[in-house]
Amino acid sequence: MITIPGKMAKEVLRHSIMAPATRNYPFEKMEMPDNFRGKIVFDYEKCIGCKICVRDCPARAIAITKVADKVFEAEFYLDRCIYCAQCVDSCPKGALDTTGEFELAQIDRTQHRIHFHANTDVGNGESTP
């Protein structure tokens, strides 16, 4: 009988023929559940400017500004956001929502500042500086 040196050799050989226990991330994307708290999005048409979301945000990651009568814009600082979705829960009109997007890493910190414009001429209303 052949002996293999090392105490872990048996375990290594046994696990080399087993199926992997993890996913092949990032090549195989995982589907996020419906209630996943990912990136926050803003619907300016629903916003009434009460700023409850700003007051409830523990990370101070939201700024709401008035641009016209009953028209508001939002700026989100995703580098500050802790993705607790407290702003989404506290919005009385449902102007905020979470998405399944969670791969938000950036080298430049300014890329984490997202400005949602209040006009429809900008496309989807989202821009980054």
N, CA, C and O of each residue as an XYZ file, in Angstrom:
516
protein
N       0.830     -1.173      0.000
C       0.000      0.000      0.000
C       0.882      1.246      0.000
O       1.917      1.294      0.665
N       0.455      2.240     -0.751
C       1.208      3.485     -0.861
C       0.732      4.427      0.235
O      -0.467      4.635      0.416
N       1.682      4.987      0.956
C       1.327      5.960      1.988
C       1.645      7.353      1.483
O       2.687      7.593      0.873
N       0.722      8.268      1.749
C       0.902      9.653      1.326
C       1.264     10.462      2.567
O       0.565     10.405      3.579
N       2.359     11.213      2.485
C       2.779     11.974      3.660
C       1.787     13.097      3.965
O       1.149     13.654      3.072
N       1.684     13.398      5.218
C       0.820     14.496      5.654
C      -0.494     14.000      6.211
O      -1.064     13.021      5.729
N      -0.960     14.682      7.222
C      -2.212     14.299      7.863
C      -3.430     14.716      7.050
O      -4.490     14.100      7.162
N      -3.290     15.752      6.235
C      -4.443     16.254      5.508
C      -4.576     15.665      4.116
O      -5.526     16.007      3.412
N      -3.703     14.827      3.698
C      -3.719     14.293      2.335
C      -5.026     13.569      2.027
O      -5.549     13.693      0.919
N      -5.555     12.825      2.972
C      -6.801     12.100      2.762
C      -7.954     13.086      2.510
O      -8.780     12.873      1.622
N      -7.997     14.152      3.293
C      -9.048     15.156      3.124
C      -8.904     15.881      1.793
O      -9.899     16.128      1.111
N      -7.698     16.218      1.424
C      -7.460     16.930      0.171
C      -7.904     16.070     -1.011
O      -8.568     16.559     -1.924
N      -7.548     14.827     -0.991
C      -7.947     13.941     -2.080
C      -9.456     13.726     -2.111
O     -10.051     13.668     -3.186
N     -10.059     13.611     -0.973
C     -11.504     13.402     -0.913
C     -12.256     14.620     -1.463
O     -13.232     14.462     -2.196
N     -11.816     15.809     -1.119
C     -12.487     17.019     -1.584
C     -12.151     17.374     -3.025
O     -12.861     18.170     -3.639
N     -11.106     16.816     -3.570
C     -10.758     17.122     -4.960
C     -11.736     16.492     -5.943
O     -11.820     16.939     -7.086
N     -12.467     15.482     -5.537
C     -13.435     14.840     -6.441
C     -14.872     15.236     -6.127
O     -15.790     14.839     -6.846
N     -15.084     16.014     -5.062
C     -16.423     16.469     -4.701
C     -16.804     17.703     -5.510
O     -15.941     18.413     -6.027
N     -18.112     17.948     -5.614
C     -18.604     19.150     -6.289
C     -18.239     20.380     -5.452
O     -18.176     20.282     -4.227
N     -17.999     21.524     -6.077
C     -17.642     22.727     -5.325
C     -18.782     23.169     -4.411
O     -19.956     23.000     -4.739
N     -18.432     23.719     -3.294
C     -19.425     24.180     -2.325
C     -19.805     25.637     -2.546
O     -20.755     26.118     -1.927
N     -19.096     26.348     -3.405
C     -19.382     27.752     -3.660
C     -19.733     27.964     -5.118
O     -19.528     27.081     -5.951
N     -20.259     29.128     -5.420
C     -20.582     29.491     -6.809
C     -19.328     30.032     -7.501
O     -18.362     30.432     -6.851
N     -19.370     30.034     -8.796
C     -18.257     30.536     -9.591
C     -18.436     32.039     -9.829
O     -18.513     32.502    -10.967
N     -18.500     32.781     -8.728
C     -18.692     34.223     -8.791
C     -17.390     34.900     -9.204
O     -16.338     34.501     -8.705
N     -17.396     35.861    -10.048
C     -18.472     36.654    -10.619
C     -18.976     36.159    -11.967
O     -19.774     36.842    -12.609
N     -18.541     35.015    -12.401
C     -18.935     34.514    -13.715
C     -20.356     33.973    -13.718
O     -21.021     34.010    -14.753
N     -20.833     33.476    -12.596
C     -22.209     33.028    -12.442
C     -22.881     33.969    -11.456
O     -22.591     33.949    -10.259
N     -23.778     34.789    -11.971
C     -24.452     35.773    -11.126
C     -25.560     35.094    -10.328
O     -26.276     34.226    -10.828
N     -25.675     35.516     -9.076
C     -26.702     34.986     -8.210
C     -27.944     35.862     -8.295
O     -27.830     37.088     -8.317
N     -29.111     35.265     -8.344
C     -30.360     36.014     -8.378
C     -30.691     36.486     -6.967
O     -30.724     35.693     -6.026
N     -30.932     37.774     -6.835
C     -31.245     38.347     -5.527
C     -32.735     38.180     -5.228
O     -33.555     38.235     -6.145
N     -33.094     37.979     -3.968
C     -34.513     37.857     -3.614
C     -35.238     39.193     -3.794
O     -34.598     40.238     -3.902
N     -36.564     39.157     -3.825
C     -37.358     40.366     -4.045
C     -37.159     41.416     -2.961
O     -37.188     42.611     -3.257
N     -36.963     41.009     -1.739
C     -36.821     41.964     -0.641
C     -35.365     42.296     -0.332
O     -35.063     42.744      0.774
N     -34.468     42.087     -1.274
C     -33.046     42.395     -1.088
C     -32.871     43.912     -1.010
O     -33.472     44.648     -1.792
N     -32.059     44.373     -0.079
C     -31.838     45.805      0.113
C     -30.558     46.224     -0.594
O     -29.494     46.303      0.021
N     -30.670     46.490     -1.888
C     -29.516     46.922     -2.679
C     -29.547     48.427     -2.904
O     -29.973     49.186     -2.033
N     -29.100     48.844     -4.062
C     -29.023     50.258     -4.419
C     -30.410     50.901     -4.345
O     -31.407     50.299     -4.743
N     -30.456     52.128     -3.832
C     -31.709     52.871     -3.690
C     -31.970     53.652     -4.975
O     -31.055     54.247     -5.545
N     -33.226     53.648     -5.426
C     -33.644     54.448     -6.580
C     -34.745     55.410     -6.142
O     -35.455     55.153     -5.169
N     -34.880     56.514     -6.867
C     -35.779     57.608     -6.505
C     -36.721     57.895     -7.657
O     -36.283     57.998     -8.802
N     -38.022     58.027     -7.368
C     -39.032     58.405     -8.356
C     -39.493     59.820     -8.016
O     -40.286     60.016     -7.095
N     -38.993     60.799     -8.760
C     -39.279     62.198     -8.440
C     -40.748     62.544     -8.620
O     -41.224     63.505     -8.015
N     -41.474     61.800     -9.426
C     -42.896     62.092     -9.649
C     -43.738     61.790     -8.408
O     -44.808     62.373     -8.234
N     -43.273     60.898     -7.556
C     -44.016     60.542     -6.345
C     -43.601     61.369     -5.140
O     -44.330     61.414     -4.149
N     -42.460     62.018     -5.198
C     -41.917     62.740     -4.047
C     -42.738     63.991     -3.752
O     -43.053     64.762     -4.658
N     -43.084     64.188     -2.468
C     -43.830     65.370     -2.043
C     -42.942     66.340     -1.263
O     -43.419     67.390     -0.831
N     -41.682     66.017     -1.076
C     -40.736     66.914     -0.423
C     -40.842     66.974      1.085
O     -40.412     67.959      1.686
N     -41.394     65.967      1.709
C     -41.539     65.975      3.170
C     -40.203     65.748      3.882
O     -40.067     66.102      5.053
N     -39.245     65.183      3.216
C     -37.890     64.921      3.713
C     -37.856     64.000      4.939
O     -36.930     64.067      5.746
N     -38.852     63.160      5.067
C     -38.831     62.167      6.143
C     -37.684     61.190      5.913
O     -37.053     60.734      6.866
N     -37.417     60.874      4.671
C     -36.312     59.961      4.351
C     -34.980     60.540      4.805
O     -34.121     59.809      5.298
N     -34.801     61.852      4.642
C     -33.563     62.514      5.052
C     -33.407     62.453      6.565
O     -32.317     62.186      7.072
N     -34.499     62.702      7.287
C     -34.446     62.680      8.752
C     -34.258     61.269      9.305
O     -33.614     61.088     10.339
N     -34.819     60.263      8.618
C     -34.728     58.885      9.111
C     -33.436     58.175      8.734
O     -33.125     57.134      9.312
N     -32.688     58.700      7.795
C     -31.463     58.033      7.334
C     -30.386     58.103      8.421
O     -29.921     59.195      8.748
N     -29.981     56.963      8.984
C     -28.968     56.999     10.037
C     -27.579     57.369      9.526
O     -26.729     57.803     10.304
N     -27.342     57.202      8.230
C     -26.027     57.487      7.665
C     -25.944     58.861      7.006
O     -24.887     59.245      6.505
N     -27.041     59.598      7.004
C     -27.115     60.908      6.345
C     -26.653     60.823      4.894
O     -25.807     61.595      4.443
N     -27.228     59.869      4.184
C     -26.809     59.587      2.815
C     -27.769     60.129      1.765
O     -27.612     59.827      0.582
N     -28.764     60.925      2.170
C     -29.764     61.438      1.234
C     -29.863     62.949      1.380
O     -29.799     63.492      2.483
N     -30.023     63.619      0.233
C     -30.303     65.055      0.218
C     -31.428     65.290     -0.786
O     -31.325     64.883     -1.943
N     -32.495     65.942     -0.350
C     -33.632     66.271     -1.218
C     -33.631     67.789     -1.410
O     -33.557     68.541     -0.438
N     -33.715     68.236     -2.670
C     -33.748     69.662     -2.961
C     -34.963     69.982     -3.817
O     -35.360     69.199     -4.680
N     -35.538     71.132     -3.565
C     -36.700     71.593     -4.329
C     -36.204     72.326     -5.566
O     -35.372     73.226     -5.454
N     -36.700     71.958     -6.748
C     -36.281     72.614     -7.985
C     -37.396     73.441     -8.604
O     -37.134     74.333     -9.412
N     -38.633     73.153     -8.233
C     -39.788     73.913     -8.706
C     -40.937     73.640     -7.745
O     -40.778     72.906     -6.769
N     -42.078     74.225     -8.019
C     -43.235     74.002     -7.159
C     -43.657     72.538     -7.233
O     -44.061     72.054     -8.291
N     -43.562     71.848     -6.121
C     -43.903     70.426     -5.985
C     -43.044     69.508     -6.858
O     -43.484     68.426     -7.246
N     -41.839     69.936     -7.159
C     -40.888     69.125     -7.931
C     -39.574     69.071     -7.151
O     -39.004     70.104     -6.799
N     -39.103     67.850     -6.887
C     -37.933     67.659     -6.045
C     -36.922     66.736     -6.711
O     -37.281     65.857     -7.494
N     -35.655     66.953     -6.385
C     -34.566     66.094     -6.832
C     -33.937     65.447     -5.613
O     -34.052     65.943     -4.492
N     -33.271     64.333     -5.857
C     -32.600     63.634     -4.752
C     -31.154     63.362     -5.122
O     -30.822     63.105     -6.279
N     -30.311     63.426     -4.116
C     -28.904     63.062     -4.276
C     -28.581     62.024     -3.214
O     -28.839     62.229     -2.028
N     -28.016     60.914     -3.652
C     -27.676     59.817     -2.751
C     -26.169     59.651     -2.698
O     -25.483     59.690     -3.720
N     -25.669     59.466     -1.486
C     -24.253     59.223     -1.262
C     -24.118     57.740     -0.905
O     -24.204     57.362      0.264
N     -23.906     56.915     -1.921
C     -23.877     55.472     -1.707
C     -22.658     55.022     -0.907
O     -22.650     53.916     -0.366
N     -21.628     55.863     -0.826
C     -20.476     55.507      0.004
C     -20.793     55.662      1.487
O     -20.123     55.063      2.328
N     -21.798     56.453      1.813
C     -22.234     56.585      3.206
C     -23.346     55.605      3.557
O     -23.476     55.193      4.710
N     -24.143     55.235      2.565
C     -25.343     54.424      2.782
C     -24.986     53.068      3.400
O     -24.026     52.417      2.987
N     -25.774     52.657      4.395
C     -25.566     51.350      5.017
C     -26.605     50.343      4.528
O     -26.673     49.224      5.037
N     -27.414     50.738      3.541
C     -28.393     49.870      2.884
C     -29.353     49.222      3.878
O     -29.669     48.037      3.781
N     -29.805     50.028      4.833
C     -30.774     49.535      5.820
C     -32.198     49.660      5.299
O     -33.100     49.017      5.835
N     -32.424     50.472      4.264
C     -33.725     50.715      3.633
C     -34.702     51.413      4.574
O     -35.914     51.328      4.378
N     -34.196     52.094      5.579
C     -35.078     52.858      6.463
C     -35.760     53.973      5.686
O     -36.924     54.277      5.950
N     -35.077     54.584      4.746
C     -35.661     55.646      3.931
C     -36.817     55.117      3.087
O     -37.828     55.797      2.914
N     -36.664     53.910      2.567
C     -37.709     53.295      1.751
C     -38.939     53.014      2.612
O     -40.069     53.263      2.194
N     -38.711     52.498      3.804
C     -39.820     52.179      4.701
C     -40.543     53.426      5.200
O     -41.754     53.388      5.419
N     -39.825     54.522      5.382
C     -40.430     55.722      5.958
C     -41.071     56.641      4.918
O     -41.812     57.545      5.304
N     -40.828     56.459      3.645
C     -41.391     57.340      2.617
C     -42.900     57.107      2.511
O     -43.328     56.001      2.181
N     -43.712     58.135      2.785
C     -45.160     57.943      2.764
C     -45.743     57.756      1.363
O     -46.835     57.204      1.227
N     -45.058     58.192      0.345
C     -45.571     58.100     -1.028
C     -44.888     57.031     -1.873
O     -45.250     56.841     -3.034
N     -43.919     56.338     -1.316
C     -43.237     55.279     -2.069
C     -42.319     55.802     -3.158
O     -42.149     55.154     -4.191
N     -41.730     56.961     -2.938
C     -40.836     57.551     -3.933
C     -39.463     56.879     -3.953
O     -38.704     57.055     -4.906
N     -39.142     56.122     -2.925
C     -37.867     55.418     -2.842
C     -38.106     53.922     -2.910
O     -39.111     53.414     -2.412
N     -37.167     53.226     -3.534
C     -37.273     51.773     -3.628
C     -35.864     51.186     -3.668
O     -34.901     51.866     -4.024
N     -35.765     49.921     -3.298
C     -34.478     49.229     -3.364
C     -34.438     48.360     -4.605
O     -35.474     47.941     -5.121
N     -33.239     48.097     -5.073
C     -33.043     47.231     -6.232
C     -32.180     46.044     -5.828
O     -31.693     45.973     -4.700
N     -31.998     45.133     -6.742
C     -31.132     43.990     -6.505
C     -29.683     44.265     -6.835
O     -28.847     43.364     -6.761
N     -29.373     45.495     -7.199
C     -28.009     45.858     -7.590
C     -27.148     46.029     -6.348
O     -27.457     46.851     -5.484
N     -26.075     45.262     -6.254
C     -25.213     45.333     -5.078
C     -23.737     45.439     -5.425
O     -22.923     45.658     -4.527
N     -23.366     45.296     -6.658
C     -21.961     45.414     -7.063
C     -21.675     46.881     -7.362
O     -21.702     47.302     -8.519
N     -21.405     47.643     -6.333
C     -21.278     49.092     -6.449
C     -19.878     49.604     -6.170
O     -19.694     50.813     -6.033
N     -18.911     48.754     -6.084
C     -17.545     49.174     -5.752
C     -16.971     50.066     -6.850
O     -17.124     49.786     -8.039
N     -16.314     51.138     -6.436
C     -15.674     52.086     -7.348
C     -14.338     52.498     -6.759
O     -14.157     52.496     -5.541
N     -13.414     52.848     -7.621
C     -12.133     53.367     -7.158
C     -12.277     54.832     -6.778
O     -11.715     55.279     -5.778
N     -13.034     55.580     -7.583
C     -13.242     57.007     -7.342
C     -14.482     57.195     -6.463
O     -15.579     56.783     -6.842
N     -14.314     57.806     -5.309
C     -15.415     57.967     -4.359
C     -16.544     58.836     -4.908
O     -17.695     58.666     -4.506
N     -16.243     59.755     -5.811
C     -17.282     60.613     -6.373
C     -18.269     59.829     -7.237
O     -19.373     60.309     -7.495
N     -17.898     58.660     -7.675
C     -18.814     57.830     -8.458
C     -19.945     57.254     -7.605
O     -20.923     56.731     -8.141
N     -19.817     57.346     -6.303
C     -20.864     56.867     -5.401
C     -21.919     57.920     -5.120
O     -22.876     57.652     -4.393
N     -21.769     59.097     -5.673
C     -22.776     60.143     -5.517
C     -23.690     60.100     -6.735
O     -23.249     60.322     -7.863
N     -24.958     59.813     -6.499
C     -25.927     59.680     -7.587
C     -26.976     60.763     -7.443
O     -27.586     60.924     -6.386
N     -27.177     61.499     -8.516
C     -28.137     62.593     -8.529
C     -29.305     62.194     -9.423
O     -29.116     61.903    -10.604
N     -30.507     62.181     -8.863
C     -31.715     61.899     -9.628
C     -32.367     63.226     -9.986
O     -32.902     63.917     -9.119
N     -32.318     63.582    -11.278
C     -32.871     64.843    -11.753
C     -34.387     64.762    -11.819
O     -34.953     63.679    -11.973
N     -35.040     65.908    -11.702
C     -36.489     65.957    -11.676
C     -37.107     66.183    -13.044
O     -38.317     66.391    -13.128
N     -36.336     66.153    -14.110
C     -36.925     66.313    -15.432
C     -36.756     65.023    -16.223
O     -35.838     64.247    -15.956
N     -37.620     64.793    -17.178
C     -37.584     63.554    -17.956
C     -36.684     63.651    -19.180
O     -36.482     62.651    -19.868
N     -36.136     64.832    -19.468
C     -35.265     64.991    -20.629
C     -33.905     64.352    -20.421
O     -33.147     64.230    -21.384
N     -33.560     63.938    -19.206
C     -32.231     63.401    -18.892
C     -32.190     61.902    -19.113
O     -31.194     61.272    -18.758
N     -33.213     61.308    -19.678
C     -33.234     59.860    -19.857
C     -33.973     59.223    -18.712
O     -35.163     59.476    -18.528
N     -33.293     58.396    -17.931
C     -33.953     57.754    -16.807
C     -33.906     58.608    -15.547
O     -34.395     58.184    -14.500
N     -33.328     59.802    -15.627
C     -33.298     60.694    -14.486
C     -32.112     60.491    -13.580
O     -31.960     61.221    -12.601
N     -31.271     59.533    -13.871
C     -30.121     59.237    -12.993
C     -28.852     59.699    -13.661
O     -28.651     59.493    -14.858
N     -27.988     60.332    -12.870
C     -26.698     60.735    -13.409
C     -25.656     60.662    -12.300
O     -25.975     60.698    -11.112
N     -24.431     60.562    -12.718
C     -23.313     60.594    -11.784
C     -22.341     61.634    -12.279
O     -22.165     61.772    -13.490
N     -21.699     62.378    -11.386
C     -20.755     63.414    -11.828
C     -19.530     62.820    -12.451
O     -18.637     63.552    -12.876
